[in-house]
Amino acid sequence: MNDKLKKILTFLIICAAVPAVAVAGMYVSGKRSYYWIAILTAALSCVPFFISFEKGKSGVRKMLVIAVMTAVAVAGRILFAEIPSFKPVTAIVMITALSFGPEAGFITGSLSAILSNLWFGQGPWTAFQMFAWGFNGFLTGLAARPLKKHLSLLALFGAAMGLLYSLILDINTVLWMEGVFNVRRYLAAVASSARVTVIYMVSNALFLLVLAKPMEKTLERIRKKYNIN
């Protein structure tokens, strides 16, 4: 498979297939159905990574690093459970994407959502969270070059990713309430969640300002030491 075809498939899966499954999950009733939708979303989320997967020790080591970063994101969400909307998940997903690329960022974000929801509870929102956090990582990986050079730009981008995450989750809110997408209801949902969104945006920026440089240095050392591409 050539690189151009890999990029096209990755784009279609991330930007079309995953959100389509998330939306379809809203029309499937029953708790067990939500689990299956989340599992299907997780499986789709892994495909872009494995499309770009490199055989040999480098690929295996990259998988191990992503597993560790996913565990850190899950632990961070649980650790800050008592502080609503103040979570380090997006920051950790973004930091992973900066060092290991957009596909790694997407799978880290998606798996962080489904695994942490084993603690917080699964539901129709899980697939939307998986897409939202995964998409945060994907976009960060695409914009990694300028973001790695300027910490202030990274913090602002993190705030923007917090806004994007909230806007995506508000779609879930409207579909859950209406059964169909309603623009007026969506704008109302966005307005009603504005305070929570702002807190989340600020928390993303703060976590990035504190964590980005030390974690990025550690990940870069690991990447170079073990020749992870």
Residue pairs with C-beta under 8 A, 6 or more apart in sequence:
1 51
6 51
6 52
9 47
9 48
9 51
10 48
10 51
10 52
10 102
10 103
13 44
13 47
13 48
14 48
14 106
14 134
14 135
14 138
17 44
18 41
18 44
18 45
18 110
18 127
18 130
18 131
18 134
19 131
21 37
21 40
21 41
21 44
21 127
22 37
22 41
22 127
22 128
22 130
22 131
22 172
23 171
23 175
24 37
25 33
25 34
25 37
25 38
25 41
25 124
25 127
26 124
26 172
26 175
26 176
27 179
28 34
28 37
31 122
31 123
34 122
34 123
34 124
34 126
34 127
35 122
37 124
37 126
37 127
38 114
38 117
38 122
38 126
38 127
38 130
39 114
41 110
41 114
41 126
41 127
41 130
41 131
42 110
42 111
42 114
42 130
45 106
45 107
45 110
45 111
45 130
45 134
46 107
48 103
48 106
48 107
49 66
49 103
49 104
49 106
49 107
51 103
52 101
52 103
53 59
53 62
54 62
54 229
57 226
57 227
58 226
58 227
58 228
58 229
61 226
61 228
62 100
62 104
62 228
62 229
65 96
65 100
65 219
65 222
65 223
65 228
66 96
66 100
66 104
66 107
66 108
69 92
69 93
69 95
69 96
69 108
70 107
70 108
70 111
70 112
70 115
72 92
73 88
73 89
73 92
73 93
73 108
73 109
73 112
73 116
74 112
74 115
74 116
74 119
76 87
76 88
76 89
76 92
77 87
77 88
77 89
77 112
77 116
77 119
77 120
78 116
78 119
80 86
80 87
80 88
81 119
81 120
84 196
84 199
85 196
85 197
85 199
85 200
85 203
86 199
86 200
86 203
87 200
87 203
88 203
88 207
88 211
89 109
89 112
89 113
89 116
89 133
90 109
90 133
90 136
90 158
90 161
90 162
90 165
90 200
90 204
90 207
91 158
91 204
91 207
91 208
91 211
91 212
92 108
92 112
92 207
92 211
92 215
93 105
93 108
93 109
93 112
93 133
93 134
93 136
93 137
93 140
94 105
94 136
94 137
94 140
94 154
94 157
94 158
94 161
94 208
94 212
95 208
95 211
95 212
95 215
95 216
95 219
96 104
96 105
96 108
96 137
96 219
97 104
97 105
97 106
97 108
97 137
97 138
97 140
97 141
97 144
98 105
98 140
98 141
98 144
98 147
98 148
98 154
98 212
98 216
98 219
99 216
99 219
99 220
99 223
100 141
100 219
100 223
100 228
101 141
101 144
102 137
102 138
102 139
102 140
102 141
102 142
102 144
103 138
103 141
104 137
104 141
105 134
105 136
105 137
105 138
105 140
105 141
106 134
106 135
106 137
106 138
106 141
107 134
107 137
108 134
108 137
109 130
109 132
109 133
109 134
109 135
109 136
109 137
109 138
110 130
110 131
110 133
110 134
111 130
112 133
113 126
113 129
113 130
113 132
113 133
113 134
114 122
114 126
114 130
117 123
117 126
117 129
124 172
124 175
124 176
125 169
125 172
125 176
128 168
128 169
128 171
128 172
129 169
131 168
132 164
132 165
132 168
132 169
133 165
135 164
135 168
136 161
136 164
136 165
139 161
139 164
140 147
140 157
140 161
143 157
146 153
147 153
147 154
147 157
148 154
148 216
151 208
151 209
151 212
151 213
154 208
154 212
155 204
155 205
155 206
155 208
155 209
156 205
158 201
158 204
158 205
158 207
158 208
159 201
159 202
159 204
159 205
160 201
161 204
162 197
162 200
162 201
162 202
162 203
162 204
162 205
163 197
163 201
165 200
166 190
166 193
166 196
166 197
166 200
166 201
167 190
170 186
170 189
170 190
170 193
171 181
171 186
173 189
173 193
174 181
174 182
174 185
174 186
174 189
175 181
177 185
178 185
190 197
222 228
